């Protein structure tokens, strides 16, 4: 009788421990798979989120994603009067959907981005997509966009 009780308790204990272990493993693996975001590309691509202000003396922004998942966001700008070139590239950590970069050479200005596939959105610190008149794309260059019109500050990588 003692052996039977001992065997049953041992069997029950092993089964419970095995289920707990399996639950922990499942829980951890699902957690890890949710936290890993696959980068949309490997290499360097340019992007424009504020099309209205794109032109002479405007910084050209780019994102570089390395094979190991490290992300760098940079810009370069050429002063049309002096031909002086300014470049800065900042490491932003591993790739994730929301990225933040602070450019020291650009007056410590902080940019927040959301990357979904081939699209990049400029967002605020609360992850809300920014809207601005200068983010509107005018397909007909002869007609101005009304100041009251605001568009998402978003673009595609190229």
C-alpha positions as a printed Julia matrix, in Angstrom:
158×3 Matrix{Float64}:
  0.0    0.0     0.0
  2.82   2.43    0.88
  4.6    1.57   -2.38
  1.41   2.19   -4.35
  0.83   5.58   -2.7
  4.49   6.51   -3.19
  4.39   5.42   -6.86
  1.15   7.36   -7.51
  2.47  10.51   -5.82
  5.75  10.23   -7.75
  3.86   9.74  -11.02
  1.53  12.66  -10.26
  4.45  14.9    -9.26
  6.37  14.05  -12.44
  3.3   14.72  -14.6
  2.62  18.08  -12.91
  6.27  19.15  -13.16
  6.37  18.14  -16.79
  3.23  20.18  -17.55
  4.59  23.21  -15.71
  7.87  22.91  -17.58
  6.04  22.54  -20.89
  3.88  25.59  -20.09
  6.96  27.63  -19.22
  8.65  26.63  -22.44
  5.58  27.4   -24.52
  5.11  30.69  -22.71
  8.75  31.73  -23.19
  8.9   30.71  -26.83
  5.68  32.54  -27.69
  6.92  35.59  -25.8
 10.22  35.55  -27.69
  8.58  35.08  -31.06
  6.3   38.05  -30.42
  9.2   40.27  -29.38
 11.3   39.46  -32.45
 10.4   41.63  -35.41
 11.75  40.69  -38.82
 13.51  43.6   -40.55
 11.94  44.62  -43.87
 15.34  44.62  -45.62
 19.07  44.23  -45.07
 21.26  47.06  -46.36
 20.71  50.79  -46.78
 17.6   52.55  -48.07
 16.62  56.2   -48.19
 13.26  57.56  -47.11
 11.28  60.8   -47.06
  8.46  61.35  -44.57
  8.11  65.1   -45.07
  7.83  65.52  -48.86
  6.91  69.2   -48.75
 10.18  70.23  -47.18
 12.33  68.08  -49.44
 14.59  70.19  -51.63
 17.79  72.22  -51.56
 19.64  72.14  -48.23
 17.18  69.55  -46.87
 18.75  66.58  -45.09
 18.4   63.25  -46.89
 17.55  60.5   -44.39
 18.45  56.83  -44.69
 18.25  53.64  -42.66
 20.82  50.85  -42.62
 19.87  47.45  -41.23
 22.72  44.98  -40.72
 22.42  41.18  -40.96
 22.64  40.97  -37.14
 19.59  43.24  -36.8
 21.44  46.4   -35.76
 19.83  49.56  -37.13
 21.53  52.84  -38.01
 19.64  55.95  -39.06
 21.55  58.72  -40.7
 21.34  61.8   -42.82
 23.52  63.85  -45.06
 23.07  67.44  -46.06
 24.93  69.68  -48.49
 24.92  73.44  -47.98
 24.24  74.79  -51.48
 26.13  78.06  -50.78
 29.32  76.64  -49.25
 29.1   73.07  -50.61
 29.91  71.95  -47.07
 28.61  68.47  -46.35
 27.21  67.34  -43.0
 26.75  63.66  -42.22
 25.68  61.83  -39.12
 24.73  58.22  -38.48
 23.37  56.97  -35.16
 23.1   53.38  -33.92
 19.5   52.77  -32.77
 19.89  49.23  -31.36
 18.25  46.11  -32.79
 15.47  46.44  -35.33
 11.99  46.92  -33.94
  8.78  48.46  -35.25
  9.32  51.77  -33.39
 12.73  53.43  -33.6
 14.05  56.64  -32.06
 17.11  58.58  -33.1
 18.63  61.79  -31.72
 20.97  63.63  -34.07
 23.58  65.56  -32.12
 24.86  67.5   -35.18
 21.27  68.4   -36.07
 20.63  70.37  -32.85
 19.92  67.26  -30.73
 16.68  66.85  -32.65
 14.87  63.63  -31.84
 12.96  61.69  -34.5
 10.58  58.81  -33.85
  9.76  56.35  -36.62
  7.41  53.43  -37.14
  8.48  50.88  -39.77
  5.94  48.52  -41.32
  7.19  46.61  -44.36
  8.42  49.07  -46.97
  6.66  52.03  -45.28
  8.16  54.4   -42.74
  6.04  56.78  -40.67
  7.24  59.7   -38.6
  5.51  59.44  -35.21
  5.48  61.41  -31.98
  6.82  60.11  -28.65
  3.4   58.51  -28.02
  3.69  56.55  -31.31
  0.96  58.55  -33.04
  1.61  59.24  -36.74
  2.47  62.91  -37.28
  0.35  64.95  -39.66
  1.43  68.15  -41.36
  0.71  70.29  -44.39
  4.32  69.82  -45.5
  3.77  66.04  -45.54
  1.2   66.34  -48.34
  2.38  65.34  -51.77
  1.31  67.69  -54.52
  0.97  65.77  -57.79
 -0.03  68.9   -59.69
  2.8   71.4   -59.15
  0.65  74.29  -60.36
 -1.8   74.04  -57.44
 -0.85  74.77  -53.86
 -2.1   72.52  -51.1
 -4.34  74.48  -48.68
 -2.68  75.28  -45.34
 -5.6   73.6   -43.58
 -4.92  70.24  -45.26
 -2.76  67.83  -43.26
 -1.37  64.51  -44.41
  0.38  61.62  -42.69
  4.13  62.09  -42.52
  4.95  58.81  -44.21
  6.82  57.44  -47.16
  8.34  54.36  -48.71
 11.93  53.19  -48.64
 13.8   53.62  -51.9
